[in-house]
Structure formats: C-alpha cells, structure tokens
Amino acid sequence: MTSFPKWNDVRADIVATSGGEEAVAEARRRNQAYIDDCELAERRTQTLSAGDSLNGGATA
C-alpha cells in the first residue's frame, strides 16, 4: 500500500517555495475565479440549449 504524507507535514515547504502565504492566497483567488467563470459559461450554454429545444431548434 502506498502511503502519502499528511498535508500539514508538507504545506510549509509548498508555501515557502510558492512565495509565501499571500502568493498562495492570490493563486487560490485566481483559480477560484477561473472555476467560477467556467461554471457561469456552462450555465449559460445550458440555458441557451434549453431555449433552443423549446423553440424547436429554430434561431431568431
């Protein structure tokens, strides 16, 4: 069985090599913004697809 280190045991080294806590926080904010944008785009696509099926696929 493979054993993995605990997050608490490796986090300090990762934060240090990433540029500190503020750099990690900024990277998390950028990543979350990207995820939010992708989810919004997916919802818009689903809404447009649902609208097309209600109109029988006709475009205006």
JOJOMO-V134198 format. One record per helix or strand of 3 or more residues. SS is the DSSP state (H for helix, E for strand). FROM is the first residue (numbers start at 1). TO is the last residue. If there is no record, write none. Layout:
# JOJOMO-V134198
SS	FROM	TO
SS	FROM	TO
This chain:
# JOJOMO-V134198
H	7	18
H	21	54
